Amino acid sequence: MEIRDDIKYDIYKGNEAIDEIYQIGLSQIRKQGYNATFIIMFMSHFYRHLIQTLKMINTADFLSCQEKYYYAEVLSSHMSFSELSSFFYYCLSDEGKVTAKVLVEECALFKCLKDNDSIPQEELSHFSDGAFTQIEDDKQ
């Protein structure tokens, strides 16, 4: 890759890089809607990993409903606010609605986003209560 002298390059590391990606993605969502190219192209590998992990948790027959919520909570606790918010918006995209949104609504992955002022209430309303609160299982 050629680095040009006439262009200023910012170098981000660690969480700073993720936060910057999220900010760029959020600005793209505001301009282009939930199907913003940036989010899909640059973060899809991250989303696929999360989707596969959530599928594994949700389909594990040996886990009780309570244990499934616990493991989903462990997963979300390892995500920064920017990562979780980015995944939130991905779930509203055409691609994310198919699998990710359904999985999130089964395991309360966005519990910590419910009372956060960073995401408007009208966007939160696109999800069922299961995305934010644990739904009691009648089988227990």
N, C-alpha and C positions, 0 to 999 in steps of 0.2 A: 504494500500500500504506500502510495506516495503521499508525503506530508508537504503541503504547500505552505510557503512562508506568509502568504497574504491572507490566510484564514486563521482565526483564533480557535484553538482547540481547548475545550475544558476537559480536564481529566478528573473523573469521579471514581471513588473506590468504595467498596462495601455498601452499607446502607445508604450512603450519600448517592451512589449510582442508582439504586433502586428508587429512591425518592425522586431523583431527577427524571428517570424514565416514567414514573407515575405522573409527574407534573406535565411532561410533554404529552403523554397519553390522555390525560384529563383535558388539556387544552384542545387536543384533536377531537375528543368526544364532544366537547362543547361546540366545535365547528362542524363536525361531520355526523354527529349522532353516535349511537351505540355501536355501529359497525365500522368505527374509525379504523383505517388501514393500519396505523401504527400499533395499536393494541393487538390486533390479530397477528401481524407479521413478527413483531419483536418479542411478544410475550407468550405466543401459543405453546411453546415447549413447556413453559412453567404451568400453564393452564392444563395441558394434557397430563402432566405429572399429578397435579391436584385431583383431577377427575379420576384417574386410575386409583389413587389412594382412597378417595371417597367411595368408589365402586367396591374396592376390596373390603372396606369397613362395612358398607351396607349389605354386602352379599355374604358376609361371614356368618354362617348358620350357627356356629358355636358361640357367638357373642349374644348376650341379652341386649335388649333395646337400650338399657341403661349403660351398658359397656360400649355400645356403638356411639352414643352421645359423648361418652368420656373420651374415646379415641379421636373423635372429630374435634373435640375441645383441645386435645393435645396438639393436633395438627394446626388448628387456628392460633394457638398460643405461640407457635414457632414462626408465625407470619407477622411481619411489620404491618402497621396500619396502611401503609402505601400498597403493600402486596395484597392485603385483604380487600382494600377498596378497588384496586385494579381488577381483582377477580370478580368483585361485585358487578362492576360495569361489563366485564366479559360475559357474565351470566345473562345480561340484558341484550347482548348482541344476538343476531340470528343464529350464529354458530353455537353460542353458549346456552341458548334457551333449550336446545335439543337435549343435552345431557347434563350439563353443569348445574343449571338452575334447579332441575328436578332433584338432583342429589343434595344440593345445599338445603333445599326445603325439607328434606328428610332428616337432617342432622343438626340443625340450628348453628351452622357454621358462622353466620353473621351476627351472633348474639351481641358482640361488643360494638357493632355498628348501629344498633337500634337507637341508642340514646346519644349518638354523636351528632353534633351539629354540622359536620363537614358534608354529609350527604343529605340533600333535601328530602323532606317527608314524601313528596310526590314520587320520588324515585324509589324510596323504600317500599312504597305501596304496591310496586310491581311484584313483590314477593308475598307468599303466604306467611302466616305466623310461624310456620315450621322452620323458616330460615333464621328466626330470631329467638325463638323460645322452644324449649323441649316439650314435645307433645307426649302426654302420658300414654303408655302402652297398656291396653286392657288385659293382655296375656300375663302380666306380672302379678 
